[in-house]
Amino acid sequence: MGLKTRINQNSIKREKFKKFKKEDQKMKACPKCQTKNQDSNHFCKKCGFQLSASSFQDKKEKVLGERKRRPYWVPISLAIVAVLLAGVGYWLIKGDSVADPRVSSQPKVSGKMDYAGQKIAMTDIQVKVENGKISIPLQVVKEKKMVRFEYQDNGLRIPLLAYITQTGRVVTAVSMCEPCRSTRFHIEEKKIVCNACATEWNLETLKGIQGGCLNYPPDVIPSAIEKDHIQIDEKIVTQWKPRV
């Protein structure tokens, strides 16, 4: 072996020794078993003893400190916003489906009705008043879907209507859009529409959809079914007063 080769080998050994010594200096001894561990180790590779309790404690204190510094009103504000958004969402989704209780309490007289793509005008009919009851033939209302008639007594004239909802309920009401004084309406798909001002209401609930008279749909008058006739109490009609 030549002199030059031996010199190179000695140089390599010295470099390896320096590298090992440098790495050894970075390692830390386990307090329990004295095993050398990398400085980044949190637990001893031999006995599992925790080596970096201080680093864990530092992280814990840092997290707790951030929580303490966070203003208490932030989570409260977020909770309030969430509740408000939920309320608005519920109103948008469900608001249109909440019926006037007078409508939802009306009797069902048929199965579901499909008015899709249809525009149904009022049909004028004659009715009878007997024994304090205004009597409307149920079969006529079923066939025409929407009828108009008048109650007259000693100069008093009140226009009335009856129609079948999409769920098969019969609704009876005063046939008047009071702000514009129109007494005629028509069914247009899922809506009842004033012929004069074009205000629209939900056919099933009578909640306003659009137009200038939203708060004044046909004023519902309770009715009942007796022997294939719709019966309205005459006294309720005579006591009715316009809302505006």
Secondary structure, DSSP 8 states (H G I E B T S, - for coil): --HHHHHHHHHHHHHHHHHHHHHHHH-EE-TTT--EE-TT-SB-TTT--B--HHHHHHHHHHHHHHHHHS-THHHHHHHHHHHHHHHHHHHHHHGGG---HHHHTS-B-SS----TT-EEE-EE---EEETTEEEEEHHHHHHHSEEEEEEEETTEEEEEEEEE-TTSBEEEEE--BTTTTB--EEEETTEEEETTT--EEETTT--EEESTTTT---EE---EEETTEEEEEHHHHHT-----
